[in-house]
Amino acid sequence: MPELPEVETTRLGLLSLVNQTVAAVVVRNASLRWPIPDNLASLLQGQTLRALTRRAKYILAHFDHGVLLLHLGMSGRICLLAENEAAQKHDHFDLVFEDGQVLRLRDPRRFGAVLWAGEHYAQHKLLSVLGPEPLDAAFTGAYLQQHIRTRTAAIKTTIMDGHLVVGVGNIYASESLFRARVNPATSANKLSLQQCETLVAEIKSTLSDALKAGGSSLRDFFGTDGNPGYFQQQYFVYGRTGEPCRVCGKPILNIKQGQRSTFYCGVCQKA
């Protein structure tokens, strides 16, 4: 599943669309995770895209009268194409702009989303429940400790909770915990303030490094230009079961947490 760095990489690749006017809306299959609104063409045709921002793993396309939410789901990608490029089997949605550029959602599993959030988009049910962005100043060690002090769940599954902080998915949770030398199975409420401060710093550092590398390439993720991300070449633990730890040389371990694989080093991450 594309995580925060992959979504941000996608957003950056779409910035040439800002200040362009929508010429047409093409819906080939409206049956995504939530149905694409029937009136989207009437809402967007002739409207100018004013900005593209991101909240968690949602790309927000800002128009004068409201915001369009875009989500990549499990295997989706947003392509930036020329108008004359033929649609493929899993190309479900296009925004065609007057300058000939096309924003196209390609989603084989159809878990993505194209939704109209209107003018008061921050109150949309998918956005209003989200925690702070991990790279924002509001996400601090003190914030983390305050919000996990009563949580007995494992710290790895806890930091993946979007109500606590957004954008720390499975890959970057494993990598951040390794960098912070925290065992992923440790109860969240057992972390000290110093450990929380270290973990927050490593979450920020890990995500920043991933952004610089253009995200990770797992299965279907490519940027808008079709090029993969390269952060997977820097993984310390994710997907490296049985391989030697880059720090101590011991084999990387793999356990299941919340139906997801967690990768860690039993020597470097004792705490």
C-alpha positions, 0 to 999 in steps of 0.5 A: 500500500502506498504510504505517506512518502509515496503519496507526497511524491505523487502530489509533487509530480502533479503540480504542473496541473495547478492553475489549469482548467478542467475540460472534461471528467471521465468516469469509466468505473465509478465503483471504487471503495466509495462510489465516485459522485454522479455529479462530479462532471458538473462540479468540475468542468470549467473549474480551475485547479488552484492548489494540490495539498496532502492530508495523511494519505489523501491528495486534496485538489482545491478548486474555488468552490471546494475540494476533491479528495483522491486516495490511492487505496491498496494498489492505485497510482495517479498518472500524469499523461497526455490526452491522447494516451489510450486508457488501460483496463484498470484506468477508472477516472480521468481529469482532462485539462485544457492544456492537454494534461490528464490526471488518471487514476489507475487502480486494479483492486479499486480500493482507491477513492475519488470524492467531493469534500466541498468547501468545508473539507476539513470537516469531511468524515475521512479527514476530521478524525485524523491526528497530526502530520508526522512532520509537523511541529505539533508532533513531539515526544511530549505529544506522543507520551501524553497520548500513549500513556494509557495504551497497552497495545504494542508500540508498533501498532499504536504509531500506525493509528491515524487518530494518533498520528497520520502517515506512519504505515507498516514500512516506516513504522518498522524502520523508525522503530529500528532507528530508535532502537525500540522493540516493536512489541513493547507496550506503548505505555512503557515508553519513557519521555526520552524514548518517545522523543527519540522515536518521534525524531526517527519517524521524522527522519525516516519519512524525510529520507523516504521523501528524498528517495521518491518513496519506496517501490513495493509492487504497484507504486510508481510516481506520476512519471512512471518511475519507482521510488528508491527508499527500499534500497535503504531499508534496515529491517523491512522485508529483510527476514533472515538477512544480517542486521546492518548494525550488529549482523544478527538475522532480522526477525519477522513477527505478525502484529495486527495481521501485518508483518513486523520486521526487527532486530532482536539484538538492536531492539531489546528495549 
